[in-house]
Amino acid sequence: MTINKIDGSTIRNMIISGANNLENNKNMVNSLNIFPVPDGDTGTNMSLTMSSAVKEINSLTNIDIHNVFEAAANGTLMGARGNSGVILSQIFRGFAKGVKKHDELSVAALADSFMEGSDTAYRAIMKPTEGTILTVIRETAEYAIREKDKNTDLIEFFEVLINKANEILDKTPEMLAVLKNAGVVDAGGKGLICILDGMIHALKTDSILALVEGGNKLESEHSQVQEFFNTEDITFGYCTEFFIKTDKIDLESYKDLLQDMGDSQVVVGGAGIVKVHIHTNNPGKVLETALQYGELSKIKIDNMREQHREMLDEMPVSQAVQAEPQKYGVVAVTMGGGIASIFKDLGVDEIIEGGQTMNPALRIL
C-alpha cells in the first residue's frame, strides 16, 4: 500500500495513537529519566502533555490538517508538564507552522514540519543541551529535508525517519556524560519516538493503537538509573511552572531576567498567554518577577530533591541499596487486600495469597 497524501482525519488518528503508545510506555520512559534531574517523571509529563492535545483534537468540528495540528499545538502548550512536556509542545507548535505551508500532508510537508518543529523547540530553550530530545528532533529533521525528494510514499518515508530517530537516540549517551555513566539513552528522545511509533501504527493500519490497562508490564533493565545520581547533586531543587496572562511582555527581555534564577528555563507562548518553566531554588522570586507582567495561573511547584528521595525509597530492596540479610523472615498467608495491608503495616516480610482454601502450594527452594 502506497500513501502519498494524508487528510485531517488520518492525522487526528495518528496523534491519538501516538499519545496512546506513549501512555502505554510511560513507565519505561520514566525509568530512563536521569537528565536534567533524575525525578523519574519524563514519561508521565510527556504523556500528560499529549493527553491535553488529544482532548483538544477531540473537540474539533472541522477536521482538516491545519486545524488538527493547531489543536495539537494549543493542547500541548496548555497541558505541558515539565521540561520535556514544554519542549514537546514546541515541537508540535513547529509541526503546525510547517503544515501551514501546504494544503495537504505529503512527504515534503512532513519534512518541513519536522524542520519547523526542531527550529521552534530550539528557539524556546535558553541553553539547549545536545544528547537530548532536541538532538533527536533536529538530526531527524535535517535528514528529512535531505531525503524528501527521494520518496513520495509517506509510510516508507515515516519509517525511514523513525529509524533515523532511533539511530540518533542510540548515540545520545556519547553526547551527554550523565547518560553514558548511567548506561541509558535520553528519556525525552525515547518518549518522542514512542509517539512516532504510535503515529505510524495508525498510518499503516488505519486504526488507533489501543491503550493497555496499567501500561506495558515489561520491566526496564534500567530500573536503577536514578541511583547513579545523588540528591545533593541537584543544583536547583524546585521545578516551577506557570502561565502569565499578558500581551505586554517581551519574551527575550523576560528570559534575561530568569538567567540567574535557575536552569532548564523555557519561556514560550504569545497571543495573551506565556508558559514558563524553570528549575530554581527560589520559586517565590520567580513568581514575584512574573507578576510584574500580568496574572499568573496554573502554578505548579515540585520539590525535585524530595521526588528523588521518595523514588529511591520506593524501590524494592533488590533495586535500592541492599540491606543486611535478615536472620529470620515472616511470611503471612492471607485472603483479600485489606488483611494483606494490615500484615504489611505490622512488618510482615512477604504476603502469600491463600485463595479460597487458604492452602497455597509451597515450593522449597
TACOR-V669537 format. One record per residue. N is the residue number from 0. OMEGA is omega as a letter, one per 40 degrees, with the letter a starting at -180 (none if undefined). Layout:
# TACOR-V669537
n = (N/N)
omega = (OMEGA/OMEGA)
This chain:
# TACOR-V669537
n = (0/1/2/3/4/5/6/7/8/9/10/11/12/13/14/15/16/17/18/19/20/21/22/23/24/25/26/27/28/29/30/31/32/33/34/35/36/37/38/39/40/41/42/43/44/45/46/47/48/49/50/51/52/53/54/55/56/57/58/59/60/61/62/63/64/65/66/67/68/69/70/71/72/73/74/75/76/77/78/79/80/81/82/83/84/85/86/87/88/89/90/91/92/93/94/95/96/97/98/99/100/101/102/103/104/105/106/107/108/109/110/111/112/113/114/115/116/117/118/119/120/121/122/123/124/125/126/127/128/129/130/131/132/133/134/135/136/137/138/139/140/141/142/143/144/145/146/147/148/149/150/151/152/153/154/155/156/157/158/159/160/161/162/163/164/165/166/167/168/169/170/171/172/173/174/175/176/177/178/179/180/181/182/183/184/185/186/187/188/189/190/191/192/193/194/195/196/197/198/199/200/201/202/203/204/205/206/207/208/209/210/211/212/213/214/215/216/217/218/219/220/221/222/223/224/225/226/227/228/229/230/231/232/233/234/235/236/237/238/239/240/241/242/243/244/245/246/247/248/249/250/251/252/253/254/255/256/257/258/259/260/261/262/263/264/265/266/267/268/269/270/271/272/273/274/275/276/277/278/279/280/281/282/283/284/285/286/287/288/289/290/291/292/293/294/295/296/297/298/299/300/301/302/303/304/305/306/307/308/309/310/311/312/313/314/315/316/317/318/319/320/321/322/323/324/325/326/327/328/329/330/331/332/333/334/335/336/337/338/339/340/341/342/343/344/345/346/347/348/349/350/351/352/353/354/355/356/357/358/359/360/361/362/363/364)
omega = (i/i/a/a/i/i/a/a/i/i/i/a/a/a/i/i/i/i/i/a/i/i/i/a/a/a/i/i/i/a/i/a/i/a/e/i/a/a/i/a/a/i/i/a/i/i/i/i/i/a/i/i/i/i/a/a/a/i/a/i/i/a/i/a/a/a/a/i/i/i/i/i/i/a/a/i/a/a/a/i/i/i/a/i/i/i/i/i/i/i/i/i/i/i/a/i/a/a/a/a/a/i/i/a/i/i/a/i/i/i/i/a/i/a/i/i/i/a/a/i/a/i/a/a/a/i/a/i/i/a/a/i/i/i/a/a/a/a/i/i/i/i/i/i/a/a/a/a/a/a/i/a/a/a/a/a/i/i/i/i/i/i/i/i/i/i/i/i/a/a/a/i/i/a/a/a/a/i/a/i/a/i/a/i/a/a/a/i/i/i/i/a/i/i/a/i/i/i/a/i/a/a/a/a/a/i/a/i/a/i/i/a/a/a/i/a/a/i/i/i/a/a/a/a/a/i/i/a/i/i/a/a/i/a/a/a/a/i/a/a/i/i/i/i/a/i/a/a/i/a/a/i/i/i/i/i/a/a/a/a/a/i/a/a/i/i/a/i/a/i/i/a/a/i/a/i/i/i/a/i/a/i/a/i/i/a/a/i/a/a/i/a/a/i/i/i/i/i/i/i/i/i/a/i/i/i/a/i/a/a/i/i/a/i/i/a/a/a/i/a/a/i/i/i/i/i/i/i/a/i/i/i/a/i/i/a/a/i/i/i/i/i/i/i/i/i/i/a/a/i/i/i/a/a/a/a/a/a/a/i/a/i/i/a/none)
